[in-house]
Amino acid sequence: MDYLQIKRVNSLNGNIKISGAKNASLPLIAMTILATNSVSIKNLPHVADINTLLKLLSNLGAKCNRGSDTTTVDTTSLTQTKATYDIVKTMRASILVLGPILARFGHCEVSLPGGCAIGQRPIDLHLKALEQMGAKIDIKAGYIEATAPNGLKGCDIIFDKITVTGTANIVMAAALANGNTIITNAAREPEVVQLCEILNASGVKIDGIGTAVLTIHGTSGKLINIDEFSVIPDRIEAGTYLCAGAITRAELTLTNVNASHLGAVLSKLEEMGSTFTITDDTITIHPSDLIKPVKIVTQEYPAFPTDMQAQFLALATQANGTSIIEEKLFENRFMHVSELQRMGADISLNGHVATVNGGTKLSGTDVMATDLRASSALVLAGLVADGTTDVHRIYHLDRGYDSLEVKLQNVGADIQRLKE
Ligand code: UD1
């Protein structure tokens, strides 16, 4: 198993190119199930979750050709409709194939994803919406079996909670449905917006893109032609490197980034003392020596993302005062706290609220990554900790960060990938 070894250096400086967004890529790859053609996708990140979904589609009969810049996915040869446990257990987002496979074939089986380190993460809202669209859902022997032999029908869906992959799944199902589907309380994340925009450009008319009410005009089962597209930049990867700049007090320039997707993150970093120079596709962070404490509540987009909570918590350990960080989306998303405490951070947890007394000196030690974003929080802490920090179990990090150690080495960090 690999681990990362980090030693503190005096300063970082330079450019970091942001990769394509993992969370945009996953639904976009699933979307190719709706296509009549082989789809070319540019800017897919080189991360494990993407390989997992391509493997899932290949197992079902699709032909996937992974290139360094362009990947082609041809699902015209896809014949199988069962996503098995061995793949789904490694990535919950495999559930994204349920909507499009069911819409195209009238049948789909997906292993139940099960629990997850950051909380229960049920998929009841996906299933309830598909039932409203006329699907019959049976749960047996650990599998969801969905059938809709006469196709799905458009209807009004009101999500009780905002769900990102739930919205993407139902948008894809509704794309081939008979009639119109109106989704109320839809997710507005940029990753959902890109999915809707590409479907809209491919002949599935969608009204309300980027709002909480989406109207999807189904094609009554007709598959669509999808032109080549490029995945949007990863806003969470970008936010993580901005935190790296802020915590090490280094001026870093991110390239291939979209600042308009990072509003809440930039605004919190500003509150903490950083300023920015922003162009169409770059962000330069000008950090301040004094990091100010902050109050953060994680919420759905456009509010502050839960996927940035762990990194800001690491940053808050170096602030000049007490920060309060409230996690509203996932009940167990503070596993990084005990690891940061082992490095010397002063954090107390009360339910879903973390109180971080900043300004403590961190010391390098062995720490364990517990989920994807917790992993990068430990790397951030390692960049400023005295001595050597060894971050173990980085298979979590490899799920979603493209070449993290190489990108950090390029700006002067002392970080190595080593074998246990
Ligand atoms: C997506 C992101 C993940 C991010 C999360 C919240 C992808 C691949 N993953 O995950 O990185 O942390 O959004 O921004 O895009 N819920 C239910 N029932 C459901 C579905 C969700 O109760 O059927 C709850 C969840 O437990 C959670 C909340 O709704 O409390 C939001 O979850 P959701 O938006 O669905 O997260 P994901 O799409 O899994």
Boltz pocket constraint, residues with backbone or C-beta under 6 A from the ligand:
constraints:
  - pocket:
      binder: B
      contacts: [[A, 22], [A, 23], [A, 26], [A, 93], [A, 119], [A, 120], [A, 121], [A, 122], [A, 123], [A, 124], [A, 125], [A, 126], [A, 127], [A, 161], [A, 162], [A, 163], [A, 164], [A, 165], [A, 166], [A, 191], [A, 299], [A, 305], [A, 306], [A, 307], [A, 328], [A, 329], [A, 330]]
      max_distance: 6.0
